[in-house]
Amino acid sequence: MNQQDGDLVYDYPAVEAVLTRHEGKGRAGLLPCLQDLQQINGWLTPELCQLVGQRLNIPIADIYGVIDYYALLYKEPVGRTIIRVCDDIACYLAGSEEVLAEFKKWLGIGPGETTPDGKYTLEVHPCLGYCDQAPMALVNQEIHGHLTPEAVATLLEAK
């Protein structure tokens, strides 16, 4: 998506391709369609949700219900890089609190916030499913396990 003169301008060919691919699948195509659109746009705008509802023939309330249910779908802008720190019991016991504190220090934001330049969003999740790599974080879709507070600076400098 680009922004010109305050108007949102989407990558319409890419959006159209996603909608066409999921059209006719109804509710079975909803979650994959939302994920694909978010991958293109970064977040699910009200306009995109309207298009999904029209093309998949699904009420808008149901679409927002799915977006609200799934923690990895966004109906507000997020950073280009999303850092998700796990804080389940395995990660917590292995030091996720210290890792999170280091991310907060380096980024200057807290969980649920985005840096002013729109580069990073920091989140805390109850379980990311990689307990064997505790403490861990997902940076976009990259797994970073056995994190230490010292490793945070290196990770961020590489982004």
Disulfide bonds with the S-S distance in Angstrom:
none
